[in-house]
Amino acid sequence: MDQIQQFLPFILIFVVMYFFMIRPQMQKAKKEKKFAEELKKGDRVVTKSGLHGKVFDFSEKNNAVIIETGSGKLTYDKSAISLEMSQKLNQPADKK
């Protein structure tokens, strides 16, 4: 019993780290993956580097998306599209 009490603080630290650091990151990664899978032609998106454009087409071979911008078409990896910034871009104007 004494050994369990000795390791109890370490166990509690791990549990706290799991619920405040590890689990939220896993949920965020899951949301981003779902968002990338649900993209369709015509969606307005923003990349993590700040490029605004519209989804023109997909390249399944490279797991990439072709984005149409004012200056042409660019190919980006699906993981380069920002979930948060794209959602803000697509919100109605009254909610901004």
N, C-alpha and C positions, 0 to 999 in steps of 0.2 A: 504494500500500500504506500509505503514511503517513497518508493521509486516512481510511482505514478504521479505523486504530488510534485516530485522533483522535475518531471518533464511536462507538467501541466501548463506552465507559462509558454513553452515552446509550441505546444499544440494549439493554444489559444492564439498565439501570434500568427501561426500558419492559417488558422480558420479565418481570422480577421483579414489577412492579406488576400485570401481566396475571395472573400465576399466583396472586398473593396477595390481590388486591383485586377485579379485574374479573370473572374467571372464577367465583369463589365467589358473587358477587352474582347473576350470570346463572343459576347452578345453583339458587340459592335462589328466584329469581323463577319459574323453571320448575317447581319443586316446589309453590310456592304456587298457581300457575295450575292445575296438575294436581289439587291438592287441592280447589280451588273447583269444578272441572268434575265431580269425582267425588262431590260432596255429594248426599245423598239424603234423602228425608223421614224424620224420626225420628232423624237424627244429632244427638248432643249437641255443641254448639259454644260457643266463647267468642269474642267480638269483641275487636278490638285495644283497645277502651276498657274491657274487663273485663265486659261483659254476658254472663251465662250463660243458655243456653236450648236449645231443641230446634227443629230445622228443621221448620216446619209446611208450607210450600209455597214455590214459586218464582215469580218474576215475570220471565219471559223478555224481556218488552218493556223493562223497566228494568234488566235484568241484576242483579236483586236477589233476596234471599232473605227470606222472612217467618219470623221467629223467634218462637216461643211461649215466653213467660216466665211467671213466677208472677203478674205483674200485667197480662198481656194479650199481644197480638201486635204486633210491631214489624217494620218493613221496613228492611233494611240492604243496602247494596251488597255483592256477593260478596267484593270485595276487602277489606272491613272485618273479615272473619273471620280470626282468627289461627290459623295452622297449628300453631305450637309449643304454644300454650296449649290448643287443642282436642285435640291428641294427648295431652298430659299428662292432660287431663280424662278421656279415654277409655281410659287405661291401666288394667290390672287393679290392684287395691289392693295386691297383694303386690309389685309392681314399683316403687311410689312411693317 
